[in-house]
């Protein structure tokens, strides 16, 4: 698969708002979410461990609003706390505009 070089977009600086949109606490995040595009703009959000990736329960309306504010078309919630040693990250993808919710346990 070929992708365009990464283009860095906006940062979602309102961490409590992002936490509410993902059903988590502000203290769970490593840093604010950053939009990155390699053809489609996604908000990349790092949390401290993979249990938080599984625990997330996004609110469609809040997440869609947050994404729209920073120009994101979906959200990758991820942790560098991986299951398999050769993996780069443990992640779920959410895109409320098209009904993608990354089932708990996916990753």
Phi and psi in degrees as a GROMACS rama.xvg file:
@    title "Ramachandran Plot"
@    xaxis  label "Phi"
@    yaxis  label "Psi"
@TYPE xy
-106.174  138.976  UNK-2
-130.104  158.311  UNK-3
-75.4064  159.597  UNK-4
-58.7907  146.465  UNK-5
-59.2102  135.219  UNK-6
-114.091  122.331  UNK-7
-84.2063  129.157  UNK-8
-109.192  -151.448  UNK-9
-72.8964  158.328  UNK-10
-104.508  135.219  UNK-11
-88.2776  99.8896  UNK-12
-84.451  -17.1339  UNK-13
-84.3641  82.8874  UNK-14
-62.0395  -41.8583  UNK-15
-59.9034  -37.1381  UNK-16
-66.3018  -42.7194  UNK-17
-64.8945  -41.8827  UNK-18
-59.5552  -45.0138  UNK-19
-62.7758  -38.1349  UNK-20
-66.6895  -28.7675  UNK-21
-102.497  0.229387  UNK-22
71.5141  31.3058  UNK-23
-125.004  -177.845  UNK-24
-103.744  151.082  UNK-25
-56.9871  -34.186  UNK-26
-67.7253  -12.5934  UNK-27
-75.8714  -19.0534  UNK-28
-89.5045  140.075  UNK-29
-72.7576  -43.6015  UNK-30
-157.873  169.203  UNK-31
-59.7162  154.381  UNK-32
-67.6336  144.128  UNK-33
-123.936  130.075  UNK-34
-80.1213  130.671  UNK-35
-134.699  138.005  UNK-36
-125.843  133.384  UNK-37
-121.056  29.9706  UNK-38
138.253  -33.7471  UNK-39
-134.699  132.917  UNK-40
-80.0006  120.43  UNK-41
-124.896  143.093  UNK-42
-83.5785  120.377  UNK-43
-99.6593  123.699  UNK-44
-128.612  115.075  UNK-45
-96.2244  130.883  UNK-46
-113.443  166.887  UNK-47
-72.3541  -28.7757  UNK-48
-153.667  164.073  UNK-49
-67.2012  -22.2298  UNK-50
-61.8593  -32.3659  UNK-51
-70.53  -33.9447  UNK-52
-59.9512  -43.0768  UNK-53
-72.8887  -33.3768  UNK-54
-75.933  -20.1076  UNK-55
-55.8323  136.262  UNK-56
-133.584  86.5241  UNK-57
-63.1283  146.921  UNK-58
-101.243  115.608  UNK-59
-55.33  -47.3178  UNK-60
-66.6381  -47.4024  UNK-61
-64.5239  -42.6136  UNK-62
-67.838  -41.6337  UNK-63
-61.5834  -40.1336  UNK-64
-62.827  -46.7151  UNK-65
-61.4455  -43.1966  UNK-66
-63.0138  -44.2767  UNK-67
-60.9069  -38.2229  UNK-68
-63.7139  -27.851  UNK-69
-113.667  5.87168  UNK-70
77.0615  27.3726  UNK-71
-95.5316  148.741  UNK-72
-108.665  -0.523018  UNK-73
-175.487  172.399  UNK-74
-134.682  124.579  UNK-75
-99.298  116.437  UNK-76
-97.5779  125.555  UNK-77
-144.774  161.747  UNK-78
-136.708  149.11  UNK-79
-86.741  1.99141  UNK-80
-83.1536  92.1726  UNK-81
-96.2628  161.29  UNK-82
-84.6202  -50.4285  UNK-83
-94.722  132.492  UNK-84
-62.4971  -22.1656  UNK-85
-93.8792  7.14136  UNK-86
-86.2123  152.738  UNK-87
-90.8641  -33.8369  UNK-88
-158.631  162.814  UNK-89
-114.29  119.144  UNK-90
-142.772  159.64  UNK-91
-132.637  151.731  UNK-92
-118.177  135.277  UNK-93
-127.309  132.897  UNK-94
-143.052  93.3879  UNK-95
-64.7201  -19.7773  UNK-96
-72.6605  -20.937  UNK-97
-125.773  10.646  UNK-98
77.5803  27.8278  UNK-99
-98.5048  122.624  UNK-100
-123.974  6.15996  UNK-101
45.3004  83.9023  UNK-102
-51.4247  144.638  UNK-103
-56.7989  136.813  UNK-104
98.1923  -22.0258  UNK-105
-72.074  154.328  UNK-106
